[in-house]
Amino acid sequence: MLAFEIKYSEIITIPKIPQVTGLDNEPENIEPEETPPPIVEAPKPKNYVPPKVGNDERVYMHEPEIREYICPKIGQSNCNIFIAVLKAENGTHECTRDNRGLNRNGSIDVGLAQINWNPRYNPPYTIEQLRDCKFNLDIALKKYEARGFQPWYAYTKGAYKKHLPAVLASAKALAQPAN
């Protein structure tokens, strides 16, 4: 409904008139209306915090796959320690896991290697990137190359040691030839 107001007068309301079609005097070659362009979502800033991943959307990378990916890059001995650190840090082999709300400084530990991500420091990668198993391990390997296992609390506090016997047994079992 369209309304007009004339100064010093009553409000006049003009009803909306429905479009009349099918008259004989309509032109024959009516161009179809153009379809609107698709809506393109604006890129999210690197410090965007997406919602937590739901149960149905979780992604995992299990120990044999992790070994296959990282052991050739850092050697078997360091690989065993690395996997024990991952178990102590993450515990679930879930690549999409984050510890939202647990770090006092507002940072979030994301993914398989629980890479620390802080939106205040304009991180060079997004949470979505860190949820990718191999990308997360690649970042972890870069940290390892730069500083060894020091970046992981589970290593500096020794929490990884309780996982080491199971990791070594798993490595031994995986090395056994199949019968």
C-alpha positions in Angstrom: 0.0 0.0 0.0 1.3 3.4 -0.9 0.6 6.5 1.2 1.0 10.2 0.4 0.9 13.0 2.9 -0.1 16.5 1.8 0.9 19.2 4.2 -2.1 20.5 6.2 -4.3 17.8 4.9 -5.4 14.2 5.7 -3.4 11.2 4.7 -4.5 9.8 1.4 -4.0 6.1 1.0 -3.8 4.7 -2.6 -4.4 1.0 -2.8 -2.0 -1.1 -4.8 -3.5 -2.1 -8.2 -2.7 -5.7 -9.3 -0.9 -6.1 -12.6 -3.3 -6.9 -15.4 -2.0 -9.4 -18.0 -3.3 -11.1 -21.1 -4.8 -8.0 -22.9 -4.9 -7.9 -26.6 -2.8 -4.7 -26.9 0.3 -6.2 -25.2 3.4 -6.4 -27.4 4.2 -9.8 -28.7 8.0 -9.8 -28.2 8.3 -9.4 -24.5 11.9 -9.9 -23.3 12.2 -12.3 -20.3 13.4 -10.7 -17.1 17.1 -11.0 -16.6 18.1 -13.5 -13.9 19.9 -11.8 -11.1 23.6 -12.5 -10.7 24.4 -15.2 -8.1 25.0 -14.0 -4.6 28.7 -14.3 -3.9 29.6 -14.4 -0.3 32.2 -11.9 0.7 35.5 -13.4 1.7 35.9 -13.9 5.4 38.8 -12.2 7.2 41.6 -14.4 8.5 40.5 -13.7 12.1 37.0 -15.0 11.5 35.9 -17.6 14.1 33.6 -20.1 12.4 31.1 -22.1 14.5 32.3 -25.4 16.0 32.1 -28.4 13.8 29.0 -30.6 14.5 29.3 -34.4 15.2 28.4 -35.3 11.6 31.0 -33.1 10.1 34.0 -34.2 12.2 37.1 -35.4 10.3 39.7 -37.8 11.7 43.2 -38.9 10.6 44.3 -42.1 12.4 47.8 -43.2 13.4 48.8 -45.2 10.3 47.9 -42.3 8.1 49.7 -39.8 10.4 52.8 -42.1 10.3 52.7 -42.3 6.6 52.6 -38.6 6.3 55.1 -37.4 8.9 57.6 -40.2 9.5 59.4 -39.8 6.2 59.8 -36.1 7.0 61.2 -36.4 10.5 62.5 -39.9 11.0 61.0 -42.9 13.0 62.3 -42.0 16.4 61.0 -38.4 16.3 57.9 -39.6 14.6 57.0 -41.7 17.6 57.5 -38.8 20.0 55.5 -36.6 17.6 52.6 -39.0 17.6 52.7 -39.3 21.4 52.6 -35.5 21.6 49.6 -35.5 19.3 47.8 -38.1 21.4 48.5 -36.0 24.6 47.4 -32.8 22.9 44.3 -34.0 21.0 43.6 -37.5 22.1 41.0 -38.2 19.5 42.8 -37.9 16.2 40.1 -35.4 15.2 41.4 -32.9 12.7 38.4 -30.6 13.2 38.7 -30.4 17.0 39.2 -27.1 18.8 39.4 -26.2 22.4 37.3 -23.0 22.2 37.0 -21.1 25.4 39.8 -22.9 27.3 42.7 -20.6 26.7 42.7 -17.5 28.9 44.2 -15.2 26.2 41.3 -15.9 23.8 43.4 -18.1 21.5 42.0 -21.4 20.2 44.0 -24.6 19.7 42.9 -26.2 16.5 43.1 -29.5 14.7 45.2 -32.6 15.0 48.3 -30.9 16.4 46.3 -28.3 18.3 47.9 -25.4 16.6 47.4 -22.2 18.6 45.4 -19.6 16.7 44.8 -16.1 18.0 42.5 -13.7 16.2 44.2 -10.7 17.7 47.5 -11.4 16.0 46.1 -11.6 12.4 47.1 -15.2 11.9 48.5 -16.2 8.5 46.0 -19.1 8.2 42.3 -19.5 9.0 40.6 -22.0 11.4 39.1 -23.7 8.3 42.6 -24.3 7.0 43.8 -25.6 10.3 40.9 -28.1 10.3 42.4 -29.8 7.3 44.4 -32.7 8.6 47.5 -32.4 6.3 47.6 -28.6 6.4 47.5 -28.8 10.2 50.4 -31.3 10.2 52.3 -29.2 7.8 52.1 -26.2 10.2 53.1 -28.5 13.0 56.1 -29.7 11.1 57.2 -26.1 10.4 56.9 -25.4 14.1 58.9 -28.6 14.8 61.6 -27.6 12.3 61.9 -24.2 13.9 61.8 -25.1 17.6 61.6 -28.9 18.0 58.8 -30.1 20.3 59.0 -27.0 22.5 55.8 -25.4 21.1 53.6 -28.2 22.6 52.6 -28.1 26.2 52.2 -31.9 26.3 55.9 -32.2 25.5 57.3 -29.5 27.8 55.3 -30.8 30.7 56.0 -34.5 29.8 52.3 -35.5 29.3 53.3 -37.3 26.0 55.4 -39.9 28.0 52.3 -41.8 29.1 51.3 -42.3 25.5 54.8 -43.3 24.3 54.6 -47.1 25.2 51.3 -47.5 23.2 52.8 -45.5 20.3 56.0 -47.6 20.3 53.8 -50.8 20.4 51.7 -49.5 17.5 54.9 -48.7 15.5 56.2 -52.2 16.1 52.9 -53.8 15.1 52.7 -51.6 11.9 56.2 -52.6 11.0 55.4 -56.4 11.2 54.8 -57.9 7.8 51.3 -59.1 7.2 50.8 -62.9 7.3 
